[in-house]
Amino acid sequence: MSDLFQPGVPDSYAEAVSQVMVSANWHTYQVLTKRAERLGKLLNSHLRFAAEQPHIWWGVSVEDKKYGLPRIEHLQSTPASVRFLSIEPLLEDLGEFDLTGINWVIVGGESGPGARPLKKRWVVSIRDQCESAGVPFFFKQWGGVRKSRNGRKLDGRTYDEYPIRRQAEVPEKSTCMELARSFLASARTSLRLEFATI
């Protein structure tokens, strides 16, 4: 899925998707955006019903100080039950930052042609801040042009920490299919109404 909060995605569509996530509570969802302001506004209003669900994790991308760090405050201002930071690709030293209300941090380097380097001290700084704050830390990769060669070990070990995940019973397939049909019809109707007013 693309960014649910990007311009051009109607609020009604974000609400319909959120209703599906709330109803299909046997899954854990990770909703990630760079549009932190819109995320904050919607989670405090139309999407509040979904914000407080423990199986829906709401996160923001944090790649640098200028654009990334300000997104954290928008996320912290929401009533989200689980908030996470996707600090990848990490492009510079972020320094000290506030992890209040954050439930999970993912860190990784950029990969592919033209990948910018990731410095160990940047990663260690974030890991240590997470440890001090009691926030689960997940180190995804060093990245690079050939990321598989660089691996994902930090100081000789992997970091695969997660927030506590809630388990829910998976319903019968027929119930799942009925839910899917119901929400698809609802989403189509809301989108027709939304685009009819444009």
C-alpha positions as CSV (number, residue, x, y, z in Angstrom):
1,M,0.0,0.0,0.0
2,S,1.2,3.6,-0.6
3,D,1.1,6.4,1.9
4,L,-2.5,6.6,3.3
5,F,-1.9,10.3,4.2
6,Q,-0.5,11.6,0.9
7,P,-2.3,14.5,-0.9
8,G,-5.1,13.3,-3.1
9,V,-6.2,10.5,-0.7
10,P,-9.6,11.5,0.6
11,D,-10.3,11.5,4.3
12,S,-13.2,9.2,3.6
13,Y,-10.9,6.6,2.0
14,A,-8.4,6.7,4.9
15,E,-11.4,6.2,7.2
16,A,-12.7,3.2,5.1
17,V,-9.3,1.6,5.2
18,S,-9.1,2.2,9.0
19,Q,-12.5,0.6,9.5
20,V,-11.2,-2.5,7.7
21,M,-8.1,-2.6,10.0
22,V,-10.3,-2.2,13.1
23,S,-12.6,-5.0,12.0
24,A,-9.8,-7.4,10.9
25,N,-8.2,-7.3,14.3
26,W,-6.5,-10.6,14.0
27,H,-3.8,-8.9,11.9
28,T,-1.2,-6.4,13.1
29,Y,-1.0,-3.3,10.8
30,Q,1.9,-0.9,10.5
31,V,0.8,2.4,9.0
32,L,3.8,4.6,8.0
33,T,3.8,8.1,6.6
34,K,6.0,11.1,6.0
35,R,2.8,13.3,6.2
36,A,2.9,13.6,9.9
37,E,0.8,16.7,10.2
38,R,-2.2,15.1,8.4
39,L,-1.7,11.9,10.4
40,G,-1.9,13.9,13.6
41,K,-5.0,15.8,12.5
42,L,-6.9,12.7,11.4
43,L,-5.9,10.5,14.4
44,N,-7.2,13.2,16.7
45,S,-10.5,13.5,14.8
46,H,-12.0,11.2,12.1
47,L,-9.6,8.3,12.8
48,R,-9.6,8.4,16.5
49,F,-11.6,5.1,16.6
50,A,-8.6,3.4,14.9
51,A,-5.9,5.3,16.7
52,E,-6.5,3.6,20.0
53,Q,-6.5,0.0,18.6
54,P,-3.5,-1.9,19.9
55,H,-3.2,-4.0,16.7
56,I,-2.8,-0.9,14.5
57,W,0.7,0.7,14.8
58,W,1.1,4.3,13.6
59,G,4.5,5.5,12.5
60,V,6.4,8.3,10.8
61,S,9.6,8.2,8.7
62,V,12.6,10.0,10.3
63,E,15.5,10.2,8.0
64,D,17.2,13.5,9.1
65,K,17.0,16.4,11.5
66,K,15.4,19.0,9.2
67,Y,12.4,16.9,7.9
68,G,12.4,13.8,10.0
69,L,12.7,14.9,13.6
70,P,9.7,17.4,13.5
71,R,7.5,14.4,12.5
72,I,8.0,12.8,15.8
73,E,6.2,15.6,17.7
74,H,3.1,15.2,15.4
75,L,3.0,11.5,16.2
76,Q,3.5,12.0,19.9
77,S,0.5,14.4,19.9
78,T,-1.9,11.6,18.7
79,P,-3.9,9.2,20.9
80,A,-2.3,6.2,19.1
81,S,-2.0,3.1,21.2
82,V,1.2,2.1,19.4
83,R,3.6,4.7,17.9
84,F,6.7,3.8,16.0
85,L,9.6,5.5,14.2
86,S,11.0,4.2,10.9
87,I,14.5,5.7,10.9
88,E,15.5,4.5,7.5
89,P,17.3,5.4,5.6
90,L,19.2,7.2,8.4
91,L,21.1,9.9,6.6
92,E,22.8,11.8,9.4
93,D,23.4,11.9,13.1
94,L,20.1,12.8,14.7
95,G,21.6,13.7,18.1
96,E,19.4,13.5,21.2
97,F,15.7,13.4,20.6
98,D,12.6,12.7,22.7
99,L,11.2,9.2,22.7
100,T,8.3,9.9,25.1
101,G,5.3,7.8,24.0
102,I,7.2,6.0,21.3
103,N,6.8,2.2,21.4
104,W,9.2,1.0,18.7
105,V,12.2,2.3,16.7
106,I,13.4,0.7,13.4
107,V,16.8,1.9,12.0
108,G,18.4,1.1,8.7
109,G,20.7,2.3,6.0
110,E,19.9,3.3,2.5
111,S,20.4,0.5,-0.1
112,G,20.8,0.3,-3.9
113,P,22.8,2.3,-6.5
114,G,23.9,5.6,-5.1
115,A,23.2,4.6,-1.5
116,R,24.5,7.1,1.0
117,P,26.7,5.7,3.8
118,L,25.5,4.9,7.3
119,K,27.8,5.6,10.2
120,K,27.9,3.2,13.1
121,R,28.0,6.0,15.7
122,W,24.6,7.3,14.4
123,V,23.1,3.9,14.9
124,V,24.7,3.3,18.3
125,S,23.4,6.7,19.5
126,I,19.8,5.7,18.7
127,R,20.2,2.2,20.1
128,D,21.5,3.6,23.4
129,Q,18.7,6.2,23.6
130,C,16.2,3.4,23.0
131,E,17.8,1.3,25.7
132,S,17.7,4.2,28.2
133,A,14.0,4.9,27.4
134,G,13.0,1.3,27.4
135,V,11.9,1.4,23.7
136,P,12.3,-1.8,21.6
137,F,15.0,-1.3,18.9
138,F,15.1,-3.1,15.6
139,F,18.2,-2.8,13.4
140,K,17.1,-3.6,9.8
141,Q,20.3,-3.3,7.8
142,W,23.5,-1.4,7.1
143,G,22.4,-0.9,3.5
144,G,24.8,0.0,0.7
145,V,25.0,-0.8,-2.9
146,R,25.1,-4.5,-2.1
147,K,23.2,-4.6,1.2
148,S,23.4,-8.4,1.6
149,R,27.2,-8.1,1.9
150,N,26.9,-5.6,4.8
151,G,24.3,-7.6,6.8
152,R,22.5,-6.3,9.8
153,K,24.7,-7.1,12.8
154,L,25.5,-4.2,15.2
155,D,28.3,-4.9,17.7
156,G,28.3,-8.6,16.9
157,R,24.6,-9.2,17.3
158,T,21.2,-8.6,15.6
159,Y,18.5,-6.4,17.2
160,D,15.0,-7.8,16.6
161,E,13.0,-6.2,19.3
162,Y,9.3,-5.5,18.9
163,P,6.5,-4.0,20.9
164,I,4.2,-6.5,22.6
165,R,1.8,-7.9,20.0
166,R,-1.8,-8.6,20.8
167,Q,-3.2,-12.0,19.6
168,A,-6.7,-12.2,18.3
169,E,-8.6,-15.3,17.1
170,V,-8.8,-15.6,13.3
171,P,-12.4,-16.0,12.2
172,E,-13.7,-18.5,9.6
173,K,-12.9,-17.8,6.0
174,S,-16.5,-17.1,5.2
175,T,-16.6,-14.4,7.9
176,C,-13.4,-12.8,6.5
177,M,-14.9,-12.8,2.9
178,E,-18.1,-11.2,4.1
179,L,-16.2,-8.5,5.9
180,A,-14.1,-7.9,2.8
181,R,-17.2,-7.6,0.5
182,S,-18.9,-5.3,3.0
183,F,-16.0,-2.9,3.3
184,L,-15.3,-2.9,-0.5
185,A,-18.8,-1.8,-1.2
186,S,-18.6,0.9,1.5
187,A,-15.3,2.2,0.2
188,R,-16.6,2.3,-3.4
189,T,-19.6,4.3,-2.2
190,S,-17.6,6.8,-0.2
191,L,-15.1,7.3,-3.0
192,R,-17.9,7.9,-5.5
193,L,-19.4,10.5,-3.2
194,E,-16.0,12.1,-2.5
195,F,-15.1,12.5,-6.2
196,A,-18.6,13.6,-7.2
197,T,-18.1,16.7,-5.1
198,I,-14.7,17.6,-6.7
